[in-house]
């Protein structure tokens, strides 16, 4: 199971715009870490889930584009855009690996 940390309203847009990419509207920062002993690859998109499993919201446009190869112990960050109102409606974030496994984490506390 990968570790997932979500940071809403981070300053990543200013940093990426200054350094390289001229990307605007990025306010979502996601950190992925593979604590396991073997490399793992997850798709370059994720899903938010609400109280009910069928309450889902897909986040398709993460930067950099995936898939993301996660060597053991090495963190990786990806970025996107998400309205605060949308973020507030959901409880979980879910990434899927290429083998079909799901990796989820709570969005808050």
C-alpha positions in Angstrom: 0.0 0.0 0.0 1.4 3.4 -0.9 1.4 6.4 1.4 -0.6 9.3 0.0 -0.5 12.8 1.4 -2.8 15.5 -0.1 -2.1 19.3 0.3 -4.8 21.7 -0.9 -4.0 25.3 -1.7 -0.3 24.7 -1.8 2.1 27.3 -3.3 3.1 24.9 -6.1 1.7 27.0 -8.9 4.0 29.9 -8.1 7.0 27.6 -7.8 6.4 25.7 -11.1 5.5 28.9 -13.0 8.7 30.5 -11.8 11.0 27.5 -12.5 9.8 26.0 -15.7 6.3 25.3 -16.8 4.0 28.3 -17.0 1.2 26.2 -15.5 -1.7 28.0 -13.9 -4.4 27.0 -11.5 -2.5 24.3 -9.7 -3.6 24.3 -6.1 -3.5 20.5 -5.4 -0.3 18.8 -4.4 -0.1 15.0 -3.9 2.8 13.2 -2.4 3.2 9.5 -3.1 5.6 7.2 -1.3 6.0 3.4 -1.7 7.0 2.0 1.8 7.2 -1.6 0.4 10.2 -3.5 -0.7 9.4 -3.7 -4.4 8.9 -0.9 -7.0 5.3 -0.1 -7.8 3.7 1.8 -10.7 0.4 3.7 -10.4 -1.7 5.3 -13.0 -1.3 9.0 -13.6 -4.8 9.8 -12.5 -6.7 9.3 -9.3 -10.2 9.4 -7.8 -11.9 11.1 -4.9 -14.5 9.1 -3.0 -17.2 10.2 -0.7 -19.1 8.6 2.2 -20.7 6.2 -0.3 -18.5 4.2 -2.6 -20.4 5.3 -5.7 -19.8 9.0 -4.9 -16.7 9.5 -7.0 -14.8 12.3 -8.7 -12.0 11.6 -11.1 -8.9 13.7 -11.3 -7.5 13.0 -14.8 -5.0 15.8 -15.5 -2.1 15.5 -13.0 1.3 17.0 -13.7 3.6 15.6 -14.6 1.7 13.0 -16.6 1.8 9.5 -15.4 2.1 6.6 -14.9 4.3 7.0 -11.9 6.9 4.5 -11.0 7.5 4.4 -7.3 10.8 2.9 -6.1 10.8 1.7 -2.5 11.1 4.6 -0.1 11.4 7.4 -2.7 8.8 10.1 -2.6 7.1 11.5 -5.7 4.9 14.6 -6.1 2.2 15.3 -8.6 0.0 18.3 -9.0 -3.4 19.3 -10.2 -6.3 21.7 -9.9 -9.3 21.2 -7.7 -12.0 23.5 -6.3 -12.2 23.8 -2.5 -15.9 22.9 -2.7 -15.2 19.7 -4.5 -12.4 18.7 -2.1 -14.7 19.3 0.8 -17.3 16.8 -0.4 -15.0 13.8 -0.4 -13.3 11.7 2.2 -10.8 9.5 0.3 -8.3 9.7 -2.5 -7.6 6.5 -4.5 -4.8 5.6 -6.9 -4.7 2.3 -8.8 -1.6 0.4 -9.6 -1.0 -1.3 -13.0 -1.8 -4.7 -11.4 -5.3 -3.4 -10.5 -4.7 -2.8 -6.8 -6.2 0.2 -5.0 -4.3 2.5 -2.7 -6.4 4.9 -0.7 -5.8 7.5 2.0 -8.1 9.8 4.0 -8.1 13.4 2.7 -8.4 14.9 6.2 -7.4 13.7 9.7 
